[in-house]
């Protein structure tokens, strides 16, 4: 996911500060793998409840492919892919991905998102 996508998902444009942009750039460019994964988790966690549900995962899949396809729905079912990510990552089987589950499975998640991106090209 591009930095601009992160910004658009987590920030009200009217409240975005120079310091906020610098923080985002710092984490994405110089942060550790765990820092980047934690940042990505917080960007995806729209309701701020500390876990990702099917809809939030579907949104990141949609954003990932927004520029690659004029109709993501035409080539891939976003919610089916979100369900597949849940099956892969949700180790306690509660239907949600916790931040720890996300961090533990970040390589699996990134590979799956790359696969999705390639599938719609």
Phi, psi and omega per residue, in radians:
X1 nan 2.397 -3.133
X2 -1.357 2.723 -3.134
X3 -0.985 -0.732 -3.127
X4 -1.086 -0.565 3.073
X5 -1.166 -0.718 3.070
X6 -1.027 -0.839 -3.109
X7 -1.032 -0.771 -3.100
X8 -1.210 -0.423 -3.131
X9 -1.527 -0.421 -3.030
X10 -1.963 -0.168 -2.982
X11 -2.202 2.412 2.917
X12 -1.328 2.102 -3.073
X13 -0.928 -0.489 -3.139
X14 -1.324 -0.289 -3.097
X15 -1.914 -0.006 -3.118
X16 -1.253 2.185 -3.119
X17 -1.864 2.871 3.070
X18 -1.049 -0.712 3.140
X19 -1.114 -0.673 3.109
X20 -1.114 -0.762 3.102
X21 -1.106 -0.744 3.138
X22 -1.107 -0.679 3.091
X23 -1.090 -0.826 3.140
X24 -1.032 -0.830 3.135
X25 -1.111 -0.718 3.135
X26 -1.079 -0.798 -3.136
X27 -1.148 -0.798 -3.064
X28 -1.269 -0.520 -3.105
X29 -1.621 -0.647 -2.984
X30 -2.127 -0.125 -3.120
X31 -1.248 2.833 3.068
X32 -1.238 2.965 3.088
X33 -1.006 -0.721 3.115
X34 -1.156 -0.672 3.092
X35 -1.080 -0.793 -3.134
X36 -1.132 -0.694 3.126
X37 -1.161 -0.726 3.103
X38 -1.112 -0.691 3.107
X39 -1.133 -0.779 3.122
X40 -1.087 -0.720 3.103
X41 -1.006 -0.838 -3.107
X42 -1.136 -0.541 3.100
X43 -1.219 -0.612 -3.110
X44 -1.390 -0.566 -3.079
X45 -1.293 1.339 -3.040
X46 -1.022 -0.727 -3.077
X47 -1.517 -0.056 3.058
X48 1.186 0.378 -3.093
X49 -1.526 0.030 3.088
X50 1.493 0.141 3.068
X51 -2.541 2.744 3.140
X52 -1.879 2.294 3.094
X53 -1.819 -3.125 -3.096
X54 -0.993 -0.741 -3.112
X55 -1.160 -0.762 3.126
X56 -1.134 -0.710 3.085
X57 -1.143 -0.691 3.093
X58 -1.073 -0.653 3.141
X59 -1.140 -0.706 3.128
X60 -1.193 -0.608 3.078
X61 -1.136 -0.759 3.118
X62 -1.085 -0.790 3.125
X63 -1.111 -0.689 -3.136
X64 -1.035 -0.574 -3.032
X65 -1.880 0.077 -3.084
X66 -0.977 -0.711 -3.085
X67 -1.542 -0.154 -3.083
X68 -1.674 -0.256 -3.055
X69 -2.637 2.385 3.097
X70 -1.261 -0.391 3.115
X71 -2.468 1.613 3.126
X72 -1.060 -0.688 -3.136
X73 -1.047 -0.558 -3.121
X74 -1.200 -0.444 -3.059
X75 -1.996 -0.280 -3.102
X76 -2.736 2.407 3.095
X77 -1.525 1.904 -3.026
X78 -1.033 -0.792 -3.106
X79 -1.224 -0.546 3.041
X80 -1.130 -0.709 3.092
X81 -1.151 -0.666 3.083
X82 -1.085 -0.730 3.097
X83 -1.087 -0.693 3.113
X84 -1.129 -0.731 3.066
X85 -1.061 -0.737 3.106
X86 -1.022 -0.807 -3.140
X87 -1.051 -0.644 -3.110
X88 -1.307 -0.578 -2.919
X89 -1.893 -0.521 -3.042
X90 -1.336 1.454 -3.020
X91 -1.233 -0.456 3.117
X92 -1.632 0.050 3.029
X93 0.973 0.683 3.111
X94 -1.741 0.088 3.120
X95 1.460 0.107 3.139
X96 -2.326 2.716 3.056
X97 -1.901 2.025 3.093
X98 -1.345 2.914 3.109
X99 -1.084 -0.668 3.129
X100 -1.147 -0.739 3.093
X101 -1.073 -0.713 3.118
X102 -1.089 -0.817 3.135
X103 -1.123 -0.729 -3.136
X104 -1.128 -0.543 -3.042
X105 -1.909 0.331 -3.036
X106 -1.013 -0.617 3.117
X107 -1.161 -0.739 3.097
X108 -1.077 -0.763 -3.119
X109 -1.110 -0.808 -3.106
X110 -1.151 -0.671 3.090
X111 -1.120 -0.708 3.136
X112 -1.149 -0.745 3.115
X113 -1.141 -0.650 3.070
X114 -1.127 -0.734 3.091
X115 -1.040 -0.780 3.136
X116 -1.093 -0.774 -3.126
X117 -1.059 -0.762 3.131
X118 -1.185 -0.588 -3.104
X119 -1.167 -0.496 -3.100
X120 -1.717 0.001 3.137
X121 -1.275 nan nan
